[in-house]
Amino acid sequence: MRRLFILVMLIPLAVAFGCGKKDAAKAPESAKQAAAEPKKENQEAGLCKEHGVLEALCTKCNPKLAPIFQAKGDWCAEHGFPESVCPICHPERGGKPAMDVAGDDAPPDGTKVILKGNDIARLAGIETTKAVAGRGTAEIIAPVIISYDATRVAQVTARAPGVVKRVSADIGSWVSAGAPLAVIESSAVSGDQSRLTAARSRVQTAEASYRREAELEKKGISAKKEVQAAQQSLRDATAELESLQASLRGVGADNGSGGRYTVKAPVSGVVTQRTVSLDRYVDSQTPLFEIVDTSSMWAEVALPEAELGTVKAGTSVVVTMDGLSGREFRGSISHIAPMIDPQTRTAKARVKLANPGGLLRANMYGQARISAGGSRSSSAVPRGAIQRAKSVKLAFVRLASNEFEARRVQVATNHGSGDLVEIASGVEVGEEIVVAGSFLLKTETLKDSIGAGCCPEL
């Protein structure tokens, strides 16, 4: 468990001085132009539409925030924004703090945020409400990440080193098994083709010699051992010829000359990677293409440690994806990992899903509903209490007037009118849940974010 200590008055100032149009007139023209470019992002809730950063962190609209960030060393003097969210220096962040963390991109369960002062939470606009009893559910709810079915992924390499002379497939192309992907000119293949021509001549010579010796033996002119020697020479020449033919077939080359051979798709699927280009030298170790058959995908389910006793291989699972509202994918657990992740305290379970129309894509997030039997206790909280850190959902529980704890929660279903969501695990009935200001608390728990810093619990 970790505790995070925030600089005095950082959060209250960040919340209390929300963006307003009256104070925004003096922004530099360059900052206005940079903020004007990502118009779509600026329409997101919480973003200052004029300056392209989070309203709670906008130093143009809230000049009183500037000394705080300057004191922390998080300041872009050129553009007048915190360096960590400057829309001109870091346009890729979209005006938001960096959210990348190790593991599954979320703070460990039980991470604490402590405000320095009992009145800071009120000044910061943090509001709480008590979790109420839910309807109960007989299902385990667990987060899901979609990945490729590893049994349907092919890494295509060159069969012999050479220079690429033609490329016939690109990323995103669908190819059939046996379809040409590239043509490579190889000196090694050219040498085998030349040896193949010589081997054919030796076979013809050895065959003629064997027939002659056999005829002479019949006439009593040649000895039997000479016939046997000629026969062995024929067998050796034939074996060499067949070996060279097999070698050329293995690389996809014909029996002619020129040293060129064709790289073909071993399976039908979509080209997801291509590292090859014209006139590039390639060896037999580096993959040129990756082809994935996406007709089925794997759902990687993070099973909570406490639920492992109720789940086994063959258990039915219903998967819903965040980006495919209303669509359900059904399968069963085929494998449960024999180890527990030390940070998340979950075990990875694998579910094979049919993927009609290619709707499922690698790295999509969703949730799995796993039948557990019986009834379970649950709580319900307002929808605004749930924060998202990529594949993990968080809620913040108030432990004291200035102390909050991040909880990893499993959201079961909407509750009633949809204003509440049911929590299968992570929050108990009666606990105080943050419903306003939780985004700032989440920001403090993430690595490299505004104001974050951690030390062991004292």
TINUNU-757415 format. One record per residue (C-alpha): residue number from 1; y, z, x. Coordinates in pm, 1 decimal. Example, Ala and Ser with C-alpha at 12.3 -4.5 7.8 and 13.67 -1.06 7.14 Angstrom:
// residues 2
R   k        Y        Z        X
R   1   -450.0    780.0   1230.0
R   2   -106.0    714.0   1367.0
END
This chain:
// residues 458
R   k        Y        Z        X
R   1      0.0      0.0      0.0
R   2    346.6    -78.7    124.3
R   3    699.6     33.9     42.7
R   4    996.3   -199.1     57.1
R   5   1343.6    -56.2    129.1
R   6   1648.0   -254.4     12.4
R   7   1997.3   -234.1    161.8
R   8   2229.7     -8.9    -37.5
R   9   2392.3   -186.5   -332.6
R  10   2230.9   -524.2   -257.9
R  11   2055.4   -561.9   -591.9
R  12   2324.9   -405.3   -815.4
R  13   2588.8   -633.6   -672.6
R  14   2358.6   -931.6   -700.9
R  15   2304.7   -865.6  -1070.1
R  16   2630.5   -711.6  -1178.7
R  17   2839.5  -1000.6  -1052.6
R  18   2661.0  -1290.2  -1224.6
R  19   2807.4  -1637.8  -1188.0
R  20   3118.1  -1706.0  -1391.5
R  21   3327.3  -2018.8  -1420.0
R  22   3657.6  -1838.8  -1354.8
R  23   3574.2  -1753.6   -994.0
R  24   3409.1  -2081.4   -904.9
R  25   3707.4  -2308.5   -851.3
R  26   3744.0  -2265.6   -475.6
R  27   3405.1  -2389.4   -355.4
R  28   3417.9  -2636.8    -64.2
R  29   3385.0  -2999.6   -165.3
R  30   3075.9  -3046.4     57.0
R  31   2896.8  -2760.2   -119.3
R  32   2986.9  -2906.6   -459.1
R  33   2846.4  -3242.6   -360.5
R  34   2525.5  -3089.8   -225.2
R  35   2481.9  -2885.8   -539.8
R  36   2548.3  -3189.7   -757.5
R  37   2257.8  -3386.5   -612.0
R  38   1961.5  -3189.9   -752.7
R  39   2088.6  -3197.2  -1113.6
R  40   1747.7  -3136.7  -1264.1
R  41   1688.3  -2821.8  -1061.1
R  42   2030.7  -2688.4  -1159.7
R  43   1930.7  -2699.0  -1523.0
R  44   1669.4  -2429.3  -1457.4
R  45   1745.6  -2086.9  -1596.1
R  46   1912.4  -1859.3  -1345.3
R  47   2069.7  -2132.6  -1129.8
R  48   2444.1  -2167.1  -1089.3
R  49   2506.2  -2520.1  -1218.6
R  50   2818.9  -2564.3  -1008.9
R  51   2690.3  -2448.8   -669.9
R  52   2314.2  -2502.3   -692.6
R  53   2199.0  -2149.9   -598.1
R  54   2068.1  -1857.3   -800.3
R  55   2347.4  -1704.4  -1008.4
R  56   2254.5  -1357.1   -886.8
R  57   2302.5  -1469.0   -523.4
R  58   2600.3  -1705.4   -557.6
R  59   2869.8  -1589.3   -315.2
R  60   3114.3  -1853.3   -438.7
R  61   3124.2  -1706.6   -787.4
R  62   3071.7  -1348.9   -662.0
R  63   3274.1  -1310.4   -336.9
R  64   3189.4   -937.6   -323.1
R  65   2831.5  -1032.3   -229.6
R  66   2940.8  -1202.7     94.6
R  67   2990.8   -885.4    306.7
R  68   2642.3   -764.7    212.8
R  69   2470.7  -1080.5    335.8
R  70   2693.8  -1092.6    642.6
R  71   2592.9   -736.3    729.9
R  72   2227.3   -838.7    706.6
R  73   2280.3  -1138.7    932.9
R  74   2185.9  -1371.5    646.5
R  75   2502.5  -1582.3    636.7
R  76   2597.9  -1948.9    678.3
R  77   2960.5  -1933.4    796.3
R  78   2999.3  -2311.3    775.0
R  79   2924.6  -2336.7    402.6
R  80   2991.7  -1984.3    276.3
R  81   2643.1  -1914.1    135.7
R  82   2360.2  -1683.0    241.5
R  83   2168.7  -1879.6    506.9
R  84   1837.3  -1826.1    327.3
R  85   1957.5  -2006.0     11.3
R  86   2227.4  -2238.6    147.2
R  87   2185.0  -2560.1    -57.2
R  88   2330.5  -2770.3    227.3
R  89   2131.7  -2629.6    521.0
R  90   1813.1  -2584.1    317.0
R  91   1816.9  -2837.3     29.9
R  92   1436.7  -2814.3      7.5
R  93   1462.8  -2456.8   -127.5
R  94   1667.7  -2558.2   -430.7
R  95   1904.3  -2263.5   -391.5
R  96   1624.5  -2007.7   -410.0
R  97   1487.8  -1762.4   -152.9
R  98   1177.8  -1871.4     38.0
R  99    870.5  -1760.8   -152.3
R 100    596.6  -1834.9     99.5
R 101    370.9  -1543.0    178.1
R 102     30.5  -1509.2    330.8
R 103   -294.8  -1511.5    138.6
R 104   -244.2  -1610.7   -224.4
R 105    138.4  -1624.2   -207.5
R 106    200.0  -1289.3   -377.5
R 107    256.1   -928.8   -267.6
R 108    -45.7   -696.1   -260.2
R 109   -114.2   -499.8   -575.9
R 110     75.1   -169.1   -563.4
R 111    361.5   -286.9   -341.7
R 112    658.1    -56.2   -403.5
R 113   1029.4   -132.1   -420.5
R 114   1257.3    168.2   -369.5
R 115   1628.7    150.4   -450.2
R 116   1853.6    375.5   -240.3
R 117   2022.0    569.5   -515.7
R 118   1926.0    690.6   -862.3
R 119   2200.7    493.0  -1037.0
R 120   2136.9    158.2   -867.4
R 121   1881.0     34.9  -1122.9
R 122   2137.0     77.2  -1404.9
R 123   2407.6   -101.3  -1208.6
R 124   2164.6   -380.0  -1125.0
R 125   2093.8   -439.4  -1492.3
R 126   1726.2   -342.7  -1468.0
R 127   1586.6   -260.3  -1812.6
R 128   1243.5   -129.9  -1908.4
R 129   1028.5    -88.7  -2215.8
R 130    693.7     77.0  -2275.8
R 131    374.0   -126.4  -2289.8
R 132    211.6   -106.1  -2633.0
R 133   -153.8   -125.0  -2729.8
R 134   -298.2   -474.9  -2741.8
R 135   -554.9   -615.8  -2981.4
R 136   -832.3   -585.1  -2724.4
R 137  -1036.3   -870.2  -2585.8
R 138  -1400.1   -922.7  -2498.5
R 139  -1306.4  -1167.9  -2225.9
R 140  -1230.4  -1143.8  -1856.8
R 141   -912.7  -1333.1  -1771.4
R 142   -884.8  -1453.0  -1411.8
R 143   -658.9  -1697.1  -1222.0
R 144   -794.4  -2040.0  -1128.8
R 145   -710.5  -2299.3   -864.4
R 146   -860.1  -2648.5   -894.2
R 147  -1015.8  -2806.7   -586.2
R 148  -1221.3  -3115.7   -507.1
R 149  -1595.3  -3106.8   -555.3
R 150  -1701.0  -3093.6   -189.4
R 151  -2021.6  -3282.6   -267.9
R 152  -1810.4  -3578.1   -380.6
R 153  -1572.5  -3602.5    -83.8
R 154  -1635.1  -3864.1    187.3
R 155  -1463.2  -3876.0    526.3
R 156  -1483.1  -4236.4    648.6
R 157  -1479.7  -4294.4   1026.1
R 158  -1512.3  -4599.2   1250.0
R 159  -1873.6  -4676.7   1345.9
R 160  -1761.2  -4804.8   1685.2
R 161  -1426.1  -4775.3   1868.0
R 162  -1192.0  -5069.3   1842.8
R 163   -861.1  -5211.0   1718.7
R 164   -776.2  -5230.8   1347.2
R 165   -719.3  -5591.1   1236.4
R 166   -700.1  -5551.0    857.6
R 167   -647.4  -5266.0    607.8
R 168   -765.2  -5327.4    252.2
R 169   -711.0  -4990.0     81.3
R 170   -421.8  -4749.2     50.0
R 171   -366.8  -4393.8    -74.9
R 172   -413.9  -4373.8   -450.8
R 173   -635.2  -4682.7   -470.0
R 174   -961.3  -4657.4   -660.8
R 175  -1248.1  -4819.5   -470.2
R 176  -1611.3  -4889.0   -553.7
R 177  -1899.1  -4796.2   -326.0
R 178  -1941.5  -5075.3    -70.4
R 179  -1584.4  -5205.1   -108.6
R 180  -1415.6  -5311.4    220.2
R 181  -1157.6  -5065.6    351.8
R 182  -1067.4  -5207.8    695.0
R 183  -1176.1  -5461.8    957.0
R 184  -1204.9  -5344.6   1319.9
R 185  -1245.4  -5554.1   1631.8
R 186  -1466.2  -5375.7   1884.5
R 187  -1568.7  -5472.6   2237.1
R 188  -1883.5  -5261.7   2194.4
R 189  -1981.7  -5463.1   1886.2
R 190  -1897.3  -5785.7   2067.8
R 191  -2131.2  -5681.3   2351.5
R 192  -2413.0  -5605.7   2103.8
R 193  -2363.8  -5945.4   1940.4
R 194  -2389.3  -6117.1   2279.9
R 195  -2702.6  -5919.5   2364.5
R 196  -2840.2  -6012.5   2024.9
R 197  -2809.7  -6384.1   2107.4
R 198  -2987.6  -6329.1   2438.4
R 199  -3256.6  -6122.3   2267.2
R 200  -3326.1  -6405.3   2020.8
R 201  -3376.4  -6644.9   2314.0
R 202  -3615.0  -6401.5   2483.9
R 203  -3815.6  -6365.1   2164.2
R 204  -3846.4  -6743.5   2132.6
R 205  -3951.7  -6777.0   2498.3
R 206  -4200.5  -6489.0   2474.4
R 207  -4346.7  -6627.6   2152.2
R 208  -4396.3  -6972.6   2309.1
R 209  -4555.3  -6815.9   2619.3
R 210  -4792.2  -6610.1   2407.0
R 211  -4905.2  -6911.9   2203.8
R 212  -4963.9  -7112.8   2522.7
R 213  -5170.4  -6839.7   2686.5
R 214  -5371.0  -6797.3   2369.5
R 215  -5455.6  -7168.7   2362.0
R 216  -5550.6  -7168.5   2730.0
R 217  -5778.6  -6870.5   2670.7
R 218  -5961.0  -7059.8   2398.4
R 219  -6021.9  -7343.3   2643.6
R 220  -6141.1  -7097.5   2906.0
R 221  -5856.9  -7174.6   3139.5
R 222  -5655.9  -6850.7   3106.1
R 223  -5785.8  -6495.3   3141.5
R 224  -5765.0  -6247.7   2853.5
R 225  -5539.6  -6011.3   3049.3
R 226  -5279.3  -6287.4   3079.6
R 227  -5284.1  -6329.6   2702.0
R 228  -5237.9  -5955.2   2658.3
R 229  -4946.1  -5952.5   2902.5
R 230  -4777.7  -6237.7   2713.4
R 231  -4836.4  -6054.9   2385.1
R 232  -4675.2  -5735.9   2523.1
R 233  -4371.8  -5932.0   2643.4
R 234  -4333.6  -6072.0   2291.8
R 235  -4351.5  -5724.1   2139.7
R 236  -4086.2  -5590.4   2381.7
R 237  -3848.2  -5879.0   2309.9
R 238  -3899.0  -5840.1   1933.6
R 239  -3831.4  -5464.1   1950.2
R 240  -3507.7  -5522.3   2140.8
R 241  -3399.7  -5785.2   1887.2
R 242  -3469.2  -5554.8   1591.5
R 243  -3285.0  -5265.4   1759.1
R 244  -2972.1  -5474.5   1813.0
R 245  -2986.5  -5605.7   1454.7
R 246  -3012.3  -5248.6   1320.5
R 247  -2721.4  -5135.7   1537.4
R 248  -2498.4  -5413.9   1408.7
R 249  -2600.1  -5347.2   1049.4
R 250  -2513.5  -4979.1   1103.7
R 251  -2152.6  -5057.1   1193.0
R 252  -2118.8  -5319.1    920.0
R 253  -2106.7  -5618.9   1154.2
R 254  -2285.0  -5948.2   1100.6
R 255  -2507.5  -6115.1   1357.7
R 256  -2245.4  -6363.8   1465.7
R 257  -1986.2  -6333.0   1740.1
R 258  -1625.9  -6211.5   1750.2
R 259  -1685.7  -5837.3   1773.8
R 260  -1548.3  -5761.6   1426.2
R 261  -1705.4  -5537.8   1166.1
R 262  -1603.7  -5408.5    822.3
R 263  -1558.6  -5042.8    730.9
R 264  -1685.0  -4997.0    373.8
R 265  -1650.4  -4720.7    113.9
R 266  -1961.8  -4501.9    105.3
R 267  -1886.3  -4376.1   -248.6
R 268  -1676.1  -4476.3   -547.2
R 269  -1355.9  -4279.3   -588.1
R 270   -986.7  -4246.3   -510.5
R 271   -846.5  -4286.4   -159.3
R 272   -667.5  -3955.8    -97.4
R 273   -592.8  -3994.6    274.6
R 274   -536.0  -4289.1    507.5
R 275   -462.5  -4245.5    877.7
R 276   -525.0  -4602.8    991.6
R 277   -268.9  -4880.3   1051.1
R 278   -274.7  -5235.9   1187.3
R 279   -333.0  -5288.0   1560.7
R 280   -409.1  -4922.2   1612.1
R 281   -694.5  -4823.7   1841.8
R 282   -943.4  -4593.3   1667.5
R 283  -1248.3  -4406.1   1788.9
R 284  -1557.7  -4292.3   1606.8
R 285  -1444.6  -3928.4   1576.3
R 286  -1119.5  -3954.3   1380.8
R 287  -1140.4  -4000.2    999.5
R 288   -972.3  -4320.2    884.1
R 289   -994.0  -4261.1    508.9
R 290  -1083.2  -3983.2    269.7
R 291  -1237.3  -4087.8    -60.5
R 292  -1285.7  -3843.1   -346.1
R 293  -1487.9  -3892.0   -660.6
R 294  -1272.2  -3698.5   -909.1
R 295  -1504.1  -3740.7  -1207.2
R 296  -1584.8  -3372.4  -1157.5
R 297  -1382.6  -3095.4   -994.1
R 298  -1432.4  -2734.7   -891.8
R 299  -1245.4  -2446.2  -1050.8
R 300  -1214.6  -2162.9   -798.5
R 301  -1192.9  -1841.9  -1004.2
R 302  -1064.1  -1515.0   -852.1
R 303  -1293.6  -1255.1  -1011.4
R 304  -1160.0   -897.7   -997.6
R 305  -1384.4   -663.6   -802.5
R 306  -1422.2   -433.3  -1103.0
R 307  -1564.2   -716.9  -1315.6
R 308  -1833.2   -839.7  -1079.0
R 309  -2098.2   -628.7  -1247.8
R 310  -2050.8   -810.2  -1579.6
R 311  -2050.6  -1167.8  -1445.6
R 312  -2337.2  -1370.3  -1298.8
R 313  -2428.9  -1730.3  -1224.3
R 314  -2467.8  -1926.0  -1546.9
R 315  -2199.0  -1732.4  -1737.9
R 316  -1991.8  -1963.1  -1959.9
R 317  -1626.9  -2015.9  -1867.2
R 318  -1335.1  -2177.0  -2050.7
R 319  -1056.7  -2298.3  -1821.2
R 320   -702.3  -2378.3  -1931.8
R 321   -441.2  -2525.1  -1698.3
R 322    -72.9  -2433.2  -1690.2
R 323     30.0  -2798.7  -1671.0
R 324   -207.1  -2921.3  -1944.2
R 325   -100.8  -2721.8  -2245.4
R 326   -368.6  -2697.5  -2510.2
R 327   -646.7  -2862.8  -2308.8
R 328   -964.6  -2666.9  -2246.7
R 329  -1232.8  -2742.6  -1987.5
R 330  -1572.6  -2581.2  -2023.3
R 331  -1833.3  -2506.0  -1762.8
R 332  -2043.2  -2225.6  -1621.7
R 333  -2036.0  -2023.6  -1301.1
R 334  -2256.3  -2189.4  -1038.8
R 335  -2181.2  -1961.9   -744.2
R 336  -2015.8  -1626.5   -669.1
R 337  -1906.9  -1562.9   -311.5
R 338  -2087.6  -1277.0   -133.9
R 339  -1762.3  -1128.4     -2.1
R 340  -1445.5   -968.4   -140.0
R 341  -1098.6  -1077.6    -31.3
R 342   -956.3   -763.8    136.9
R 343   -602.0   -831.1     13.4
R 344   -657.7   -938.7   -347.7
R 345   -983.0   -743.5   -405.3
R 346  -1133.4  -1045.7   -577.4
R 347  -1442.4  -1257.0   -520.3
R 348  -1433.3  -1633.9   -551.6
R 349  -1650.6  -1784.4   -825.5
R 350  -1704.4  -2158.6   -857.3
R 351  -1717.2  -2351.2  -1183.0
R 352  -1797.2  -2722.9  -1193.8
R 353  -1582.7  -2905.5  -1451.4
R 354  -1610.5  -3256.7  -1589.0
R 355  -1281.3  -3439.0  -1536.5
R 356  -1246.1  -3719.5  -1791.7
R 357   -939.9  -3933.3  -1731.0
R 358   -862.6  -3754.0  -1404.6
R 359   -647.5  -3489.3  -1575.8
R 360   -753.2  -3218.0  -1333.3
R 361   -591.3  -3242.4   -991.5
R 362   -649.9  -3044.6   -674.9
R 363   -434.3  -2730.0   -636.4
R 364   -344.9  -2705.3  -1006.1
R 365   -309.2  -2349.6  -1135.7
R 366   -466.4  -2215.7  -1451.8
R 367   -671.6  -1932.5  -1592.3
R 368  -1036.0  -1877.9  -1679.9
R 369  -1166.2  -1695.5  -1984.9
R 370  -1507.7  -1549.8  -1915.7
R 371  -1711.7  -1393.2  -2194.2
R 372  -1790.4  -1032.1  -2106.5
R 373  -1931.7   -901.1  -2434.4
R 374  -1823.6   -591.0  -2624.3
R 375  -1462.8   -481.5  -2664.2
R 376  -1199.1   -393.5  -2407.4
R 377   -876.5   -198.8  -2402.4
R 378   -560.0   -396.4  -2335.6
R 379   -183.3   -359.3  -2344.6
R 380     93.8   -588.1  -2463.7
R 381    434.2   -641.5  -2302.1
R 382    733.7   -870.6  -2366.4
R 383    692.3  -1217.9  -2221.7
R 384    997.8  -1168.9  -1997.4
R 385    821.9   -888.0  -1811.0
R 386    581.8  -1131.1  -1643.6
R 387    686.4  -1291.6  -1315.0
R 388    499.5  -1573.0  -1139.6
R 389    424.8  -1593.9   -767.0
R 390    236.2  -1924.9   -753.5
R 391   -120.7  -1846.2   -860.6
R 392    -52.9  -1475.2   -931.0
R 393    126.3  -1311.7  -1224.9
R 394    321.1   -991.2  -1162.1
R 395    470.8   -711.6  -1367.4
R 396    684.4   -425.6  -1233.8
R 397    612.4    -69.9  -1346.7
R 398    880.8    196.9  -1319.4
R 399    745.2    503.9  -1140.4
R 400   1075.9    690.1  -1100.4
R 401   1445.2    626.7  -1162.7
R 402   1473.6    431.7   -836.6
R 403   1109.2    338.6   -764.7
R 404    912.5     39.7   -896.4
R 405    559.9    -85.1   -831.8
R 406    439.9   -448.0   -835.2
R 407    120.1   -492.0  -1036.2
R 408   -100.2   -799.9  -1037.7
R 409   -177.7   -860.0  -1404.5
R 410   -420.6  -1077.8  -1595.9
R 411   -255.4  -1227.7  -1902.5
R 412   -503.9  -1268.0  -2186.7
R 413   -332.9  -1435.2  -2485.0
R 414     -9.8  -1448.5  -2680.9
R 415     29.1  -1146.7  -2905.2
R 416    141.4  -1179.2  -3263.5
R 417    458.9  -1382.9  -3297.2
R 418    452.2  -1488.4  -2933.9
R 419    724.3  -1242.7  -2819.6
R 420    452.9  -1031.4  -2657.9
R 421    171.9  -1125.6  -2424.6
R 422   -153.5   -935.7  -2399.4
R 423   -245.0   -792.4  -2059.2
R 424   -616.7   -770.3  -1990.2
R 425   -570.0   -564.3  -1673.4
R 426   -297.3   -425.9  -1448.4
R 427    -79.6   -235.3  -1697.0
R 428   -171.0     69.3  -1905.1
R 429    -41.7    146.8  -2254.6
R 430    270.6    366.0  -2234.1
R 431    378.7    262.3  -1882.4
R 432    742.0    157.6  -1839.4
R 433    759.6   -215.8  -1768.2
R 434   1067.0   -391.5  -1629.2
R 435   1187.9   -656.2  -1875.8
R 436   1525.4   -741.5  -1719.3
R 437   1596.4   -772.3  -1347.3
R 438   1230.1   -815.8  -1253.5
R 439   1303.7  -1143.5  -1074.1
R 440   1516.2   -959.1   -819.0
R 441   1239.5   -702.1   -768.0
R 442    991.4   -983.0   -712.8
R 443   1225.2  -1144.1   -459.5
R 444   1232.9   -820.4   -261.1
R 445    852.3   -810.3   -233.1
R 446    813.4  -1159.5    -88.5
R 447    810.7  -1238.5    282.8
R 448   1129.2  -1400.6    415.8
R 449   1314.3  -1335.8     89.1
R 450   1662.5  -1191.3     42.7
R 451   1675.2   -822.4    137.1
R 452   1302.9   -782.4    200.5
R 453   1177.5   -547.7    465.2
R 454    870.9   -327.1    471.7
R 455    733.8    -26.2    642.6
R 456    422.3    191.6    594.2
R 457    435.1    437.9    306.6
R 458    578.6    769.7    417.7
END
